[in-house]
Amino acid sequence: MSKLGNIGARLYRGEVGYDFIGKRKIWYGISILITITAIVGLAVRGLNMGIEFSGGAVFTAKSSMSASEAQHSAESASGGHQAVVQKLGGGTLRIQISGLDTKQAVPVQEELAKDLKIPVEDVNTQLVGPSWGEEIANKAWLGLGIFMVLVVLYLAIAFEWRMALAALIALIHDLTITVGVYALVGFEVTPGTVIGLLTILGYSLYDTVVVFDSLKEASKDLTKQNRFTYSEIANRSINSTLVRSINTTVVALLPVAGLLFVGGGFLGAGMLNDISLALFVGLAAGAYSSIFIATPLVADLKNREPQIKALAKRVKAKRAAAAAKEASQEDSEDSAPAPADAEDGAAVVGPRHQPASRNRGRGRPSGKRR
């Protein structure tokens, strides 16, 4: 941990760093590839919409029957409707069958009670209409739209419109990847999934705003100096907040991973899978986009400004002049002539003969005797 702290301090002071901005085309290519994969998975496989959105019936009962046997029994009882069975804690089975109405649910309940060998009243039945799920989806889309508008307005006021646009693109990137993973994995989309998607938006913006705040402070009066370009300042801002972003992301991912792999995988809690997968993928994608997507996009947008272009030219000219001056000094030192009375690189050491002064003895007595 002390080594990590030392690295973080050196990154913050700018003593070491990684060129994120210079290699931004690589990160753009990786993001485009992942996004295309997510879109293709979404188009080919589609989302496994839960019963809350498609409508149907949910049957809950305690039984020692396995999930596969209960699924076969439920599909036979419903006349071929697809059934999703989850094994909950305490030996409880949750069987949901899409497309059932009230009249169809009663005979299915009776048939399931016979197969599970329990009384009919022990099979709890809950009917969900498709209009309710459609209402939830519409409200979720409305909430997402309002959130996006407020985020863009806030970032445009607090920072600038370029940062707001970059943050919006990063958010769309994170949502697309998360939804694509749901399509590829085949997890069921429930209201818990919607909650998870809305939650990751805030987490996705957290690291992005931290980097933007550091960049805003570092770029004050940037055009009044000739030492650094805007891209270099942006790169230093990413490096100075890198360890902080990694620490916050890891701390947030650990409990979510516990929900996903322990709660959903080993304990069989289906609702935990719905929300934890969205949080896990969204947190990871948000940390990636804040470092590799949002800030490089801001640098690309800012580098199109005339003042930033002029700054880059001045910095380049100053560095070229410094390099030329250093090269000329090295050349002059290498071509300096050897001393005149040196032979084979060795100087002659001895007494020097001073020239006689023309005025020596003037005004003195000659010393002749008269």
C-alpha positions in Angstrom: 0.0 0.0 0.0 2.9 2.4 0.7 4.2 1.7 -2.8 0.8 2.6 -4.3 0.8 5.7 -2.2 4.2 6.7 -3.5 3.2 6.1 -7.0 0.1 8.2 -6.5 2.1 11.1 -5.0 4.6 10.9 -8.0 1.7 10.9 -10.4 0.1 13.9 -8.7 3.4 15.9 -8.8 3.9 15.0 -12.5 7.1 13.1 -11.9 5.8 10.1 -13.7 2.9 9.5 -16.0 1.3 7.6 -18.8 0.4 9.3 -22.1 -3.3 8.6 -22.2 -4.0 11.6 -24.6 -1.3 10.7 -27.0 -2.7 7.1 -27.4 -6.3 8.1 -27.5 -6.9 6.6 -30.9 -6.2 3.2 -29.4 -8.8 3.7 -26.7 -11.3 5.1 -29.2 -10.8 1.9 -31.3 -11.3 -0.4 -28.3 -14.4 1.5 -27.2 -15.9 1.4 -30.7 -15.2 -2.3 -31.0 -16.9 -3.0 -27.6 -19.8 -0.8 -28.5 -20.4 -2.5 -31.8 -20.3 -5.9 -30.1 -22.9 -4.7 -27.6 -25.1 -3.3 -30.3 -24.8 -6.5 -32.4 -25.7 -8.7 -29.4 -28.6 -6.5 -28.6 -29.9 -6.7 -32.2 -29.4 -10.4 -32.6 -30.3 -11.8 -29.2 -32.4 -9.0 -27.8 -33.3 -8.4 -24.2 -34.9 -11.0 -22.0 -37.7 -8.8 -20.7 -39.0 -9.8 -17.4 -42.6 -10.5 -16.6 -43.0 -7.0 -15.2 -42.7 -5.7 -18.8 -44.2 -8.5 -20.9 -47.1 -9.5 -18.5 -47.9 -12.9 -17.2 -48.2 -14.8 -14.0 -45.7 -15.6 -11.1 -46.2 -18.7 -9.0 -44.3 -19.1 -5.7 -44.3 -22.3 -3.7 -42.0 -24.4 -1.4 -40.9 -27.7 -2.9 -37.9 -30.0 -3.1 -38.3 -30.3 -6.8 -35.3 -29.1 -8.9 -35.4 -26.0 -11.0 -35.2 -28.0 -14.3 -38.1 -30.3 -13.3 -40.2 -27.4 -12.2 -39.6 -25.6 -15.5 -40.6 -28.7 -17.5 -43.8 -29.1 -15.3 -44.7 -25.4 -15.7 -44.3 -25.3 -19.5 -46.4 -28.5 -19.8 -49.1 -27.0 -17.5 -49.2 -23.7 -19.4 -49.5 -25.3 -22.8 -46.1 -24.5 -24.1 -45.5 -21.0 -22.7 -41.9 -20.3 -21.8 -41.3 -20.6 -18.0 -38.4 -19.1 -16.0 -37.7 -20.9 -12.7 -35.5 -19.5 -9.9 -34.5 -21.4 -6.8 -34.9 -19.0 -3.9 -33.7 -19.5 -0.3 -35.6 -21.9 2.0 -36.5 -24.3 -0.8 -38.8 -21.9 -2.4 -39.4 -22.0 -6.2 -40.3 -18.8 -8.2 -42.0 -19.8 -11.5 -42.9 -17.0 -13.9 -44.7 -17.7 -17.1 -45.2 -14.9 -19.7 -48.4 -14.3 -21.6 -50.9 -15.8 -19.1 -54.1 -14.0 -18.3 -56.4 -14.6 -15.3 -58.4 -17.4 -16.9 -55.3 -19.3 -17.9 -53.5 -18.8 -14.6 -56.1 -20.8 -12.5 -55.6 -24.2 -14.3 -51.9 -23.7 -14.4 -51.9 -23.1 -10.6 -53.9 -26.3 -10.1 -51.6 -28.4 -12.3 -48.5 -27.0 -10.6 -49.9 -28.0 -7.2 -50.4 -31.6 -8.4 -46.9 -31.8 -9.8 -45.3 -30.2 -6.7 -47.5 -32.4 -4.5 -48.7 -29.6 -2.4 -52.2 -28.0 -1.7 -53.4 -25.5 -4.3 -53.6 -22.8 -1.7 -49.9 -23.2 -1.0 -49.1 -22.0 -4.5 -49.0 -18.2 -4.4 -50.1 -16.6 -7.7 -49.5 -13.1 -8.8 -50.7 -11.7 -12.1 -48.9 -8.9 -13.9 -50.4 -7.0 -16.8 -48.3 -5.7 -19.7 -49.7 -2.2 -19.3 -48.0 -1.9 -15.9 -44.6 -2.9 -17.3 -45.1 -0.5 -20.2 -45.8 2.3 -17.8 -42.6 1.5 -15.8 -40.6 1.5 -19.0 -42.0 4.9 -20.1 -41.3 6.4 -16.7 -37.7 5.0 -16.8 -37.1 6.6 -20.2 -38.5 9.9 -19.0 -36.3 9.8 -15.9 -33.3 9.0 -18.1 -34.0 11.9 -20.5 -34.5 14.4 -17.6 -31.3 13.2 -16.0 -29.3 13.6 -19.2 -30.6 17.1 -19.7 -29.8 18.2 -16.2 -26.3 16.7 -16.3 -25.5 18.5 -19.6 -26.8 21.8 -18.2 -24.9 21.5 -14.9 -21.6 20.5 -16.6 -22.0 23.3 -19.1 -22.4 25.8 -16.4 -19.9 24.4 -13.9 -17.2 23.7 -16.5 -17.9 24.3 -20.2 -20.0 22.8 -23.0 -17.1 20.7 -24.4 -16.8 18.9 -21.1 -20.6 18.5 -21.0 -20.6 17.0 -24.5 -17.8 14.6 -23.6 -19.5 13.5 -20.4 -22.7 12.8 -22.3 -20.9 10.7 -24.9 -19.2 8.8 -22.1 -22.6 8.2 -20.4 -24.1 6.8 -23.7 -21.1 4.6 -24.1 -21.5 3.2 -20.6 -25.3 2.5 -21.0 -24.8 0.9 -24.4 -22.2 -1.5 -23.0 -24.3 -2.4 -20.0 -27.4 -3.1 -22.0 -25.4 -5.1 -24.6 -23.9 -7.2 -21.8 -27.5 -8.0 -20.6 -28.4 -9.1 -24.1 -25.3 -11.3 -24.5 -25.5 -12.9 -21.1 -29.3 -13.3 -21.2 -30.1 -12.0 -17.8 -33.7 -11.0 -17.3 -34.5 -7.3 -17.4 -36.6 -6.4 -14.4 -37.4 -3.1 -12.5 -34.3 -3.9 -10.5 -32.3 -3.7 -13.8 -33.8 -0.3 -14.5 -32.8 0.9 -11.0 -29.3 -0.4 -11.5 -29.0 1.4 -14.9 -30.2 4.7 -13.4 -27.8 4.3 -10.4 -24.7 3.7 -12.5 -25.2 7.1 -14.2 -24.2 8.9 -11.1 -21.2 6.6 -10.5 -20.1 7.0 -14.1 -20.1 10.8 -13.8 -18.2 10.8 -10.5 -14.7 10.0 -11.8 -15.3 12.1 -14.9 -16.2 15.2 -12.8 -13.1 14.6 -10.6 -10.8 14.7 -13.7 -12.7 17.6 -15.2 -12.3 19.6 -12.0 -8.5 19.0 -11.9 -8.3 19.9 -15.6 -10.2 23.1 -15.1 -7.9 24.2 -12.3 -4.7 23.3 -14.2 -5.8 25.0 -17.4 -6.3 28.5 -15.9 -4.3 31.1 -17.7 -3.0 28.4 -20.0 -2.6 30.6 -23.0 -0.3 33.0 -21.0 2.5 30.5 -20.9 4.6 28.6 -23.5 5.7 25.5 -21.6 2.7 23.0 -21.9 0.0 22.4 -24.5 -3.6 21.7 -23.5 -3.3 18.0 -24.3 -0.3 17.8 -21.9 -2.2 19.5 -19.2 -5.2 17.2 -19.7 -2.8 14.2 -19.6 -1.4 15.4 -16.3 -4.9 15.8 -14.9 -5.7 12.2 -15.7 -2.5 11.0 -14.1 -2.9 13.1 -11.0 -6.3 11.6 -10.3 -5.6 8.1 -11.6 -4.9 6.3 -8.3 -7.9 8.0 -6.7 -10.2 6.8 -9.5 -8.8 3.3 -9.3 -9.3 3.2 -5.5 -12.9 4.5 -5.6 -13.8 2.1 -8.4 -12.3 -1.0 -6.7 -14.0 -0.1 -3.4 -17.3 0.3 -5.2 -16.9 -2.9 -7.2 -16.1 -5.2 -4.3 -19.5 -5.2 -2.6 -21.3 -5.3 -6.0 -19.2 -8.3 -7.0 -20.3 -9.9 -3.7 -23.9 -9.3 -4.7 -23.4 -10.7 -8.2 -21.3 -13.7 -7.6 -22.1 -14.7 -4.0 -25.7 -13.5 -3.6 -26.8 -14.2 -7.1 -24.6 -17.2 -8.0 -24.4 -19.2 -4.8 -27.5 -18.1 -2.9 -29.7 -18.0 -6.0 -31.3 -14.6 -5.3 -32.6 -13.7 -8.7 -33.4 -10.0 -7.9 -29.8 -9.5 -6.8 -28.6 -10.6 -10.3 -30.8 -8.1 -12.0 -29.4 -5.0 -10.2 -25.9 -6.3 -9.4 -25.0 -7.0 -13.0 -26.0 -3.6 -14.1 -24.0 -2.0 -11.3 -20.9 -4.2 -11.9 -20.7 -3.6 -15.6 -21.7 0.1 -15.3 -19.1 0.9 -12.7 -16.3 -0.8 -14.7 -17.4 1.0 -17.9 -17.8 4.3 -16.1 -14.2 4.1 -14.7 -12.9 3.3 -18.2 -14.8 6.0 -20.0 -13.8 8.7 -17.5 -10.1 8.0 -18.2 -9.9 6.8 -21.7 -12.9 8.5 -23.4 -14.2 11.7 -21.7 -11.0 13.6 -21.1 -9.4 12.7 -24.5 -12.6 13.9 -26.2 -12.3 17.2 -24.3 -8.7 17.6 -25.5 -9.7 16.9 -29.1 -12.5 19.5 -28.9 -10.3 22.1 -27.2 -7.4 21.6 -29.7 -9.7 23.0 -32.4 -9.9 26.4 -30.8 -7.7 29.1 -32.4 -6.1 30.1 -29.1 -5.2 26.5 -28.2 -3.8 26.0 -31.7 -1.6 29.1 -31.4 -0.5 27.9 -28.0 0.6 24.5 -29.4 2.6 26.3 -32.2 4.3 28.5 -29.6 5.2 25.6 -27.4 6.5 23.7 -30.4 8.6 26.6 -31.6 10.0 27.2 -28.2 11.0 23.6 -27.8 12.5 23.6 -31.3 14.6 26.7 -30.5 15.8 25.2 -27.2 16.8 22.0 -29.0 18.6 23.9 -31.7 20.5 26.0 -29.1 21.5 22.9 -27.2 22.7 21.2 -30.3 24.8 24.3 -31.3 26.4 24.4 -27.9 27.3 20.7 -28.1 28.8 21.3 -31.6 30.9 24.2 -30.5 32.3 22.3 -27.5 33.2 19.4 -29.8 34.9 21.6 -32.4 36.9 23.8 -30.0 40.7 24.1 -31.1 43.5 22.7 -28.9 46.0 25.1 -27.2 48.8 26.4 -29.5 51.7 25.1 -27.4 50.1 21.7 -26.7 51.4 18.7 -28.5 49.6 15.4 -28.8 46.8 16.7 -26.5 49.2 17.6 -23.7 49.9 21.1 -22.6 53.4 22.4 -22.0 53.8 23.6 -18.5 56.6 26.0 -17.6 57.5 29.6 -16.9 56.0 32.1 -19.2 58.3 34.8 -20.8 56.8 38.2 -20.2 57.6 40.9 -22.8 59.8 43.6 -21.6 58.1 46.8 -20.9 59.1 49.8 -23.1 59.0 52.1 -20.1 61.2 50.0 -17.9 63.8 52.1 -16.2 62.3 55.4 -17.4 62.8 58.1 -14.8 65.3 56.1 -12.9 69.0 56.9 -12.5 71.2 55.1 -14.9 73.6 54.0 -12.2 76.7 55.3 -14.1 79.4 56.9 -12.0 80.6 60.2 -13.0 
